[in-house]
Amino acid sequence: MISPLKCVVLGGGGFIGSHVVDALVGQGHSVRVFERQNVNTRNIAHVLGRIELMHGDFLNENDLCRALAGMDVVVHLVTTTLPKSSNDNVVYDIETNVIGTIRLLNLVKQVGIRKIIFASSGGTVYGAPQFQPIAETHPTTPICSHGIAKLTTEKYLHLYHHLYGLDYTVLRFANPYGSRQDPMSGQGAVTVFLWQILKGEPISIWGDGTVARDYFYISDLVSAVLAAIEKDTPLRIYNIGSGVPHTLNELLSVIQTITGRTPIVRYSAARKLDVPFNSLDISRARRELLWQPQVPLKEGLVKTWEWLQQRKAG
């Protein structure tokens, strides 16, 4: 356990951010959440009395200055696009994610932030896999703008480390799921599928269901963020996932078992942005971060199913 730090979580009111905030508060750190104006704070309502909530525009330099003032660590979770939509407006993706983050890095350099943790995408930065499981040394040839933007940001983090000594860690997340993930966002197959089953709606799958992904529970993601904050990370970039791939058809089978309901599934043509298989090699994170995923898929699905039932009832 390290001494208490002053941490700002950019995007701290969202699915991932709110869980990170919970953990930081639980460990005694001072936490500031930076979120958009008029954002729903339901995810962090239970800790509002223990954190500082600041609203602003990620693309506004003055707002970012206020967010960074006096902080030791930045956890950067802001993203303005999803993989499935990023190709629709590449210029917007670059302007809001890449340029916005470069502006952030300039300010981080000026105010003397100790370390920045960046949420990258293990599901998109590699592109179509040349070998499995995918290690951090795998070639990076993204096939969607979201992945290119994430990879570009990683390169600028390296540049600022080289030029200015900026300490940073990149966490390439696989496919996280769990409580507080918005089932209406269309992001996150686990939560979307469970929600559709709960409401008796058909499940839409692009392709034949053999697309495989690395699904991992939100608490395992949070423990990786904490490890990155607390430990030296000489190799800078770390895959974070379960290390175990599951096809969409396998996922549906487990979902049927834990819910006791038979889903209505509609298959349609595959999308060009979907790589056929994604399984991350997480051995580097095990070795350097001393991090290990703890929640098996079935256990995580049960937890998420219970949360969705409570959400629907409420």
Secondary structure, DSSP 8 states (H G I E B T S, - for coil): -----EEEEETTTSHHHHHHHHHHHHTT-EEEEEE-TT---GGGGGGTTTSEEEE--TT-HHHHHHHHTT-SEEEE---S--HHHHTT-HHHHIIIIIIHHHHHHHHHHHHT-SEEEEEEETTTSS-S-SSSSB-TTS----SSHHHHHHHHHHHHHHHHHHHH---EEEEEE-EEE-TT--TTSS--HHHHHHHHHHTT--EEEESSS--EEEEEEHHHHHHHHHHHHHS--TT-EEEES-S-EEEHHHHHHHHHHHH-----EEEE---TT--SB--B--HHIIIII-------HHHHHHHHHHHHHHHHH-
